[in-house]
Amino acid sequence: MRVLVTGGAGFIGANLCRALVARQEVEKITVLDDLSSGDLANLDGVEVDFVKGSILEEALLNELVADAGAVVHLAARPSVPRSLADPMASHTVNATGTLNVLQACRPTKPHLVLASSSSVYGDCQETYKHEDLPPRPLSPYGASKLATEAYALAYAESFGLPVLAFRFFNVYGPLQPADHAYAAVVPTFVSMALRGRPVPIYGDGNQARDFTFVGSVAEVVVEAIVRQVTHAKPVNLAFGTRVTLRHLKDALSEVLGRPIDATFLPPRIGDIRESQASPLLLRRLFPSVRPVELDEGLRMTVAWFENAALPSPGAPACSPLPPGNNTSSHM
């Protein structure tokens, strides 16, 4: 099987590529990435064909998709705050870019797995966000990801494309950057804590997230590709855990073996109070997957940050995920 990964030099994409190369069913991996948020160093030591380009380049996209038996569409303009600063840019990449991918898939109909987001649920009061809830995104980013999954499932119905749309929930782990203004909470906490600085918490810290280790995400996506899993509606890719930001700080403190201070800041526009997945559909489709627990995931994330800060001579930019976190035994 030949696999095209859009956004494959990003955090989740590069971890996914590490998982894909370990599978004998996969004969070739092509990565399309414009490096606007990804990093080519993330793919050091990974056997892929890298193409620098954008999902907005229709001719290039058509050419690459025509050679693929499966497409994993991860390319996106991430971050709620970025979408608030420039809503049109988020729409163009996430909605129009996805439409380009779908159009490219129409002639040959490769199996398509793509990433949506828990942001589509908005601040729903249901404890567990299940796939039958009406979406109510609170930000342009959430709206653009709702368009992403809606277009994909509409193309599945209209044109017979084999599609599986995942809703990612707060994915964290190795390769996730912390050195920009829109960094996610886990790499921000780890980076600040390793420097001995207080971690920033927006709001009271009791907002909860369903943190999902990138190795678990990669395992599910690889299994979806290999078994060519499809579904008529989006599927949550998270395991139903509820972790407040205060608890995250304390869990990281346990991993580091020392206290961590916090700086409390005003809440941010577009932030969701509670984000916890119902994993029932995911477990039905992927019954063998066992998620990495938070403490173990944080340990691996901290280890990567420490190694990335002090690389050995000739060492690769990142290490493969440890055994037990991927389907070979690889966002």
ROPARO-155823 format. One line per field, with one value per residue (C-alpha): chain; residue in three letters; residue number from 1; x, z, y. Coordinates in steps of 0.001 Angstrom, whole numbers. Layout:
N
chain (A:...)
resn (ALA:...)
resi (NUM:...)
east (X:...)
up (Z:...)
north (Y:...)
***
This chain:
331
chain (A:A:A:A:A:A:A:A:A:A:A:A:A:A:A:A:A:A:A:A:A:A:A:A:A:A:A:A:A:A:A:A:A:A:A:A:A:A:A:A:A:A:A:A:A:A:A:A:A:A:A:A:A:A:A:A:A:A:A:A:A:A:A:A:A:A:A:A:A:A:A:A:A:A:A:A:A:A:A:A:A:A:A:A:A:A:A:A:A:A:A:A:A:A:A:A:A:A:A:A:A:A:A:A:A:A:A:A:A:A:A:A:A:A:A:A:A:A:A:A:A:A:A:A:A:A:A:A:A:A:A:A:A:A:A:A:A:A:A:A:A:A:A:A:A:A:A:A:A:A:A:A:A:A:A:A:A:A:A:A:A:A:A:A:A:A:A:A:A:A:A:A:A:A:A:A:A:A:A:A:A:A:A:A:A:A:A:A:A:A:A:A:A:A:A:A:A:A:A:A:A:A:A:A:A:A:A:A:A:A:A:A:A:A:A:A:A:A:A:A:A:A:A:A:A:A:A:A:A:A:A:A:A:A:A:A:A:A:A:A:A:A:A:A:A:A:A:A:A:A:A:A:A:A:A:A:A:A:A:A:A:A:A:A:A:A:A:A:A:A:A:A:A:A:A:A:A:A:A:A:A:A:A:A:A:A:A:A:A:A:A:A:A:A:A:A:A:A:A:A:A:A:A:A:A:A:A:A:A:A:A:A:A:A:A:A:A:A:A:A:A:A:A:A:A:A:A:A:A:A:A)
resn (MET:ARG:VAL:LEU:VAL:THR:GLY:GLY:ALA:GLY:PHE:ILE:GLY:ALA:ASN:LEU:CYS:ARG:ALA:LEU:VAL:ALA:ARG:GLN:GLU:VAL:GLU:LYS:ILE:THR:VAL:LEU:ASP:ASP:LEU:SER:SER:GLY:ASP:LEU:ALA:ASN:LEU:ASP:GLY:VAL:GLU:VAL:ASP:PHE:VAL:LYS:GLY:SER:ILE:LEU:GLU:GLU:ALA:LEU:LEU:ASN:GLU:LEU:VAL:ALA:ASP:ALA:GLY:ALA:VAL:VAL:HIS:LEU:ALA:ALA:ARG:PRO:SER:VAL:PRO:ARG:SER:LEU:ALA:ASP:PRO:MET:ALA:SER:HIS:THR:VAL:ASN:ALA:THR:GLY:THR:LEU:ASN:VAL:LEU:GLN:ALA:CYS:ARG:PRO:THR:LYS:PRO:HIS:LEU:VAL:LEU:ALA:SER:SER:SER:SER:VAL:TYR:GLY:ASP:CYS:GLN:GLU:THR:TYR:LYS:HIS:GLU:ASP:LEU:PRO:PRO:ARG:PRO:LEU:SER:PRO:TYR:GLY:ALA:SER:LYS:LEU:ALA:THR:GLU:ALA:TYR:ALA:LEU:ALA:TYR:ALA:GLU:SER:PHE:GLY:LEU:PRO:VAL:LEU:ALA:PHE:ARG:PHE:PHE:ASN:VAL:TYR:GLY:PRO:LEU:GLN:PRO:ALA:ASP:HIS:ALA:TYR:ALA:ALA:VAL:VAL:PRO:THR:PHE:VAL:SER:MET:ALA:LEU:ARG:GLY:ARG:PRO:VAL:PRO:ILE:TYR:GLY:ASP:GLY:ASN:GLN:ALA:ARG:ASP:PHE:THR:PHE:VAL:GLY:SER:VAL:ALA:GLU:VAL:VAL:VAL:GLU:ALA:ILE:VAL:ARG:GLN:VAL:THR:HIS:ALA:LYS:PRO:VAL:ASN:LEU:ALA:PHE:GLY:THR:ARG:VAL:THR:LEU:ARG:HIS:LEU:LYS:ASP:ALA:LEU:SER:GLU:VAL:LEU:GLY:ARG:PRO:ILE:ASP:ALA:THR:PHE:LEU:PRO:PRO:ARG:ILE:GLY:ASP:ILE:ARG:GLU:SER:GLN:ALA:SER:PRO:LEU:LEU:LEU:ARG:ARG:LEU:PHE:PRO:SER:VAL:ARG:PRO:VAL:GLU:LEU:ASP:GLU:GLY:LEU:ARG:MET:THR:VAL:ALA:TRP:PHE:GLU:ASN:ALA:ALA:LEU:PRO:SER:PRO:GLY:ALA:PRO:ALA:CYS:SER:PRO:LEU:PRO:PRO:GLY:ASN:ASN:THR:SER:SER:HIS:MET)
resi (1:2:3:4:5:6:7:8:9:10:11:12:13:14:15:16:17:18:19:20:21:22:23:24:25:26:27:28:29:30:31:32:33:34:35:36:37:38:39:40:41:42:43:44:45:46:47:48:49:50:51:52:53:54:55:56:57:58:59:60:61:62:63:64:65:66:67:68:69:70:71:72:73:74:75:76:77:78:79:80:81:82:83:84:85:86:87:88:89:90:91:92:93:94:95:96:97:98:99:100:101:102:103:104:105:106:107:108:109:110:111:112:113:114:115:116:117:118:119:120:121:122:123:124:125:126:127:128:129:130:131:132:133:134:135:136:137:138:139:140:141:142:143:144:145:146:147:148:149:150:151:152:153:154:155:156:157:158:159:160:161:162:163:164:165:166:167:168:169:170:171:172:173:174:175:176:177:178:179:180:181:182:183:184:185:186:187:188:189:190:191:192:193:194:195:196:197:198:199:200:201:202:203:204:205:206:207:208:209:210:211:212:213:214:215:216:217:218:219:220:221:222:223:224:225:226:227:228:229:230:231:232:233:234:235:236:237:238:239:240:241:242:243:244:245:246:247:248:249:250:251:252:253:254:255:256:257:258:259:260:261:262:263:264:265:266:267:268:269:270:271:272:273:274:275:276:277:278:279:280:281:282:283:284:285:286:287:288:289:290:291:292:293:294:295:296:297:298:299:300:301:302:303:304:305:306:307:308:309:310:311:312:313:314:315:316:317:318:319:320:321:322:323:324:325:326:327:328:329:330:331)
east (0:1181:207:138:245:-626:920:3278:6127:3948:3793:1065:2053:5692:4719:2274:4986:7156:4324:3612:7196:7048:4114:4854:1572:2952:5374:5803:5028:4852:4650:3203:3906:4538:6464:4359:3907:5740:9484:11477:13712:10715:11215:14937:15665:12192:12054:9568:9426:9089:7405:7358:4035:550:-2896:-3872:-1720:-4319:-2138:516:-2112:-3804:-487:366:-3092:-3191:-257:-1732:-3891:-4559:-4488:-4177:-5179:-3642:-2594:-4356:-3936:-4180:-5090:-8184:-6251:-4744:-8217:-9405:-6496:-7079:-10362:-10040:-6653:-8071:-11031:-8870:-6491:-8883:-12068:-10944:-7777:-9836:-12141:-9055:-8029:-11495:-11589:-8188:-9494:-12570:-10961:-9125:-11030:-8163:-9082:-9166:-8598:-8775:-8536:-11348:-11388:-13249:-13645:-16718:-18684:-18212:-19088:-21768:-23040:-23063:-20400:-19233:-19117:-20641:-20883:-24680:-24560:-25330:-22082:-21767:-18235:-17256:-14353:-13508:-11102:-13891:-16154:-13457:-12912:-16662:-16569:-13640:-15551:-18876:-17370:-15611:-18733:-20790:-18285:-18521:-22289:-22259:-19282:-18589:-15290:-14168:-13812:-13094:-13206:-11632:-12266:-8977:-8999:-5934:-3224:190:3600:7079:7730:4998:6542:6424:8345:5537:2656:1:1627:-678:-969:1122:4290:3906:3673:6605:8829:8154:8526:11869:13083:11943:9305:5607:3203:514:-3100:-5867:-8923:-9264:-7535:-10592:-11365:-10997:-9504:-9302:-5538:-4569:-991:190:1317:-2242:-3525:-954:-1868:-5545:-4867:-2493:-5029:-7709:-5527:-4468:-8027:-9549:-12068:-14809:-17831:-20818:-20272:-17263:-15482:-13994:-10321:-9909:-10544:-12869:-10383:-11072:-8008:-8209:-5317:-4656:-4407:-2149:202:227:787:3723:5073:4991:6895:9561:9752:9427:6747:5587:4202:1429:561:-3199:-4286:-7687:-9735:-9255:-12027:-13095:-11776:-14030:-14752:-15234:-13917:-14265:-14941:-17324:-15053:-17830:-17772:-13965:-13740:-16300:-14318:-10873:-11380:-7714:-6336:-5193:-4403:-1200:-1998:-1294:1633:3422:2685:4051:7208:7850:7094:9457:12177:11827:12016:15141:16791:15769:17322:20603:21064:23949:26399:24922:21667:18411:16065:13611:13443:11001:8099:8836:7453:3842:2631:2270:952:4394:5849:4552:-292)
up (0:-858:1654:1234:4459:4149:6967:7571:8901:11731:15235:14670:11076:11848:14670:12294:9651:12247:12858:9167:8236:10745:8972:6267:4541:3730:792:349:2309:670:2810:1514:3789:3233:6562:7724:11078:10527:10656:8256:11177:12610:9829:10426:10106:8712:5227:3385:103:1136:-1126:-62:-1110:-28:-212:-1916:-4930:-6792:-9616:-7196:-4933:-7854:-8916:-5449:-4664:-7981:-6784:-3356:-2167:1102:2110:5651:5622:8596:6950:8654:10156:13842:16982:18202:18953:15453:13959:16022:14744:11104:10477:6688:6740:8901:6561:3432:4642:6667:4602:1059:1450:2478:-485:-2719:-1141:-1682:-5302:-5861:-4401:-6643:-9722:-7956:-4638:-2227:1361:3112:6825:7982:11140:12544:16089:19387:18869:16764:19944:21466:25124:25165:28669:28111:30262:27467:23988:21741:17982:17897:19676:17513:16828:18057:17453:19377:17189:13502:13956:15250:12411:9829:11224:11166:7490:7047:8329:6788:3312:3684:4768:2068:-560:845:312:-2991:-4769:-2989:-1394:1395:4295:8028:9863:13329:15933:17766:21433:22848:21389:23067:23068:21478:18619:19741:19670:22536:20997:19505:20699:19878:21526:23063:26816:27425:25592:27134:30637:30066:28510:31256:34055:32721:32777:36377:35429:36424:33977:32530:33263:31562:33821:37116:35975:36514:32799:31757:28716:27302:26764:24258:23764:20161:20101:20804:18020:15588:16517:15756:12464:11244:12114:10264:7148:7225:7791:5566:8228:7193:8983:8021:10812:12600:15243:18451:18767:22538:25441:27823:30355:32264:33339:34645:34014:37756:37713:34661:36548:39528:37332:35654:39076:40024:36860:37485:41209:42276:42741:39819:40257:38139:36879:36488:33569:32281:30322:26558:24045:22322:25050:25963:29599:29378:26622:27323:24643:24665:23401:22762:18965:18858:21030:18894:15728:17309:20225:20568:21178:24729:25406:27030:30500:31326:33687:31192:28308:30290:31142:27459:26556:29212:28077:24498:25566:27615:24723:22212:24396:24714:21520:21300:18407:15337:17125:15160:15866:17555:18866:17810:20156:22659:22295:23256:21816:18214:16098:15358:18939:16321:17359)
north (0:3506:6181:9962:11977:15660:17652:14738:16902:18160:16766:14172:13493:12715:10362:8688:8237:6496:4065:3529:2603:-256:-1909:-4441:-3589:-108:-75:3681:6848:10261:13399:16663:19614:23320:23524:26462:24717:21424:20844:18678:17651:15785:13236:12642:8945:8160:6649:8852:10741:14376:16927:20553:21979:22946:21374:24633:23630:21611:20246:18976:17466:15692:14178:12851:11490:9604:7476:6675:3808:5629:9300:10623:14273:16073:19346:22244:25679:24767:26727:28539:31778:31806:31492:34446:36523:35521:33659:33724:31985:29181:28778:28745:26035:23911:24071:24923:22837:19816:20333:20232:16918:15480:16604:15013:11753:11532:9914:7041:6848:6059:5258:8647:9191:12792:14855:16932:18285:18177:21942:21196:20356:23790:24176:21475:20661:16885:15217:12932:14406:11747:11829:12264:15626:18674:20556:24129:25440:28555:29677:30040:27127:24880:25962:25246:21732:21109:22037:19626:16605:17643:17929:14581:12708:14459:13299:9780:9844:11729:10206:6917:7935:5567:8022:7943:11295:11406:14090:14584:15624:17439:15246:15587:13925:13960:16413:18829:22322:24782:27672:29740:31912:29297:26296:23692:23345:20198:21315:24759:23279:20912:23574:26118:23565:22311:25920:26318:28891:29010:27411:29739:28811:30789:30958:29100:25891:23712:23479:19831:18134:14613:14445:11746:10550:10820:7183:6072:8320:6924:3366:3960:5770:3061:381:2350:2459:-1173:-2442:287:1277:3689:5102:7206:9734:11250:9176:10579:9705:9941:7618:9428:10786:14012:15990:19540:21910:21931:18146:18273:20583:18211:15153:16863:17781:14079:13147:15799:15086:18709:21367:23498:27004:28487:31957:32450:34616:35793:33213:33203:33805:30591:28276:25350:24561:20792:18535:14825:12234:9352:6537:3994:4199:4257:1153:-626:75:-481:-2888:-3870:-362:400:4070:5290:6647:10301:9723:7475:9846:12792:10835:10136:13744:15102:12673:13909:17560:16856:14978:17643:20344:18443:16393:13964:14400:12750:11911:12120:15014:12673:9160:6448:5934:3155:-375:-839:2471:1413:-1359:-2766:-3410:4584:13621)
***
